[in-house]
Structure formats: structure tokens, C-alpha cells
């Protein structure tokens, strides 16, 4: 697997600056650096018609509204969960991607500020994300609902889809961008990615160690969706992976598991991309292509005309 030239330049600059991996920083340092690097790579945030910070029964959420939701009093909603290994990230981390998805899809997007590890271990984040999704379903402005997220956010979206299948609300789609799906995975992609200047297997281990109070919790399907015994009845899925990513193989294994269970699933791998590329609009044009794929699938799920 070879890196896209633009990713190679990005990596080389990180090496030139001797950027310290997040897992070697203090928690506060890692959170600050993560937010700063994501905002820097995202470029100038797109304007949307309106944003509003609300409280979803104790869970902070930010609502993004597109220029027009038509004449209907309700609008389709994407509930979005940010990445960061369940350890890093805030609603602000997801601001640029939520704006892009809102405009590209023509839906309302709701970013969820779920509790973080290690202060709040599994299943706190899953509980918050499911509770926020149920809150959205109760709002008089909410039409059909989809869930989505990148990295750990993709893991949480998959977990919420599993919970929602059995206890609501009804979901029409799930967008899973390079998701963690299996704690303790023993895959080729996990073994081969050790580059200090990109997301690597040590990053993955650090995040899981922060998230789980007990390694045995990793067997729970809400932590490791690939381990669910039944994937049938889940909403149609869009799965996006990066070729140069330790999570590549488990994300693609989850796409296969969904398809084998009869779930309509579209898998797209970006071969030369590294983990994190989905939100790097200011650096990587492939991010625009990935967002376009997600938006196209969401528009179809919501019954909206092609963008």
C-alpha cells in the first residue's frame, strides 16, 4: 500500500516538525493538539443557514440547518458523532464536517457532545449517543433520521444502530467512516501500520485502553459491533475506509458482515489515504470525494433529489 502524494507531503511535514504522537502527550495536551490539527486541516468552515447549541437532556448538541428544508415542517436529520478514540474531541472537532454534510446532503445535522474516556469509560459514550438520537426523534422538526461518524464516531454510530434496531428510534441509514469495530482485532492492516507520524497501531491501543474499564468489555457488541451475533435488520450502511489505516480491515470486515446479513451496504476504500482524511478538506481533495459519497447515499436514504 502506497500513500497518496498529498498524504506523503502531509506526513513529511509532520516528520520535519517532529510532531509528537498524541499517545505520548498528557491528556490535556492531546485534546488541545487534536482539536488544533483538525481545525487546521479542515480549512475555512462552510457557512450554513443557522446553528444552535441545545441541551438534549444533559447532553450538549449543536444543530446545523441547511439553506432550505423545503415546505415541510420537518426535515431529515443526520445525528453525527465525532472521532477521537472516545478520548479526544468535542462538538467543535466535528464543526467543519457537520457543516459540509449539512450543505452537501440538504439535511439538518446534529453533532453530539458525548462523554469522553478515560473520565467516563464504556458504555458512557454509547449511552449518550443513543440518548441524544432518541431526543432528536422526539423533536417536532425531525423527520427521518440517520446516524454517522468517523473513527470512534463510526464505532458509536454502529453501536447506536444496534441499539436502535431493538429499542428505537427507527433509522434509515448509517454512515461509518473508518470505524473501529473489533477490540483485540488481529488484522494485517493493524500489524503493518506503525508509522510514528500517522495514526498507527499504538494509537489504536492507547484509545482502547482509555475507553475500556476492563479488556473483557471489548467483547460487548456495543464496543465491538463486529462481534454482534446478528447484524440483520440494521439500517442500510455506507462504509468508507482508508488504505493506509490500521482500522482498514476491521471496517471492511464490518461492511461484509452487514452485507452477509442482508443489509444494503456500500463500501468504498480510498487506497492512498490515511486515517483521518475524511475531515481534511483544507489539505486533501479526496475528503471532498468521500463527503460526496456519504451525502449521495444520505440523500437517497432521505428520499431527497440528487445534489
Beta strands, then each sheet from edge to edge (+ up, - down):
strand 1: 50-56
strand 2: 59-65
strand 3: 75-81
strand 4: 108-113
strand 5: 142-150
strand 6: 173-177
strand 7: 237-244
strand 8: 265-274
sheet 1: 1+ 2- 4+ 3+ 5+ 6+ 7+ 8+
end
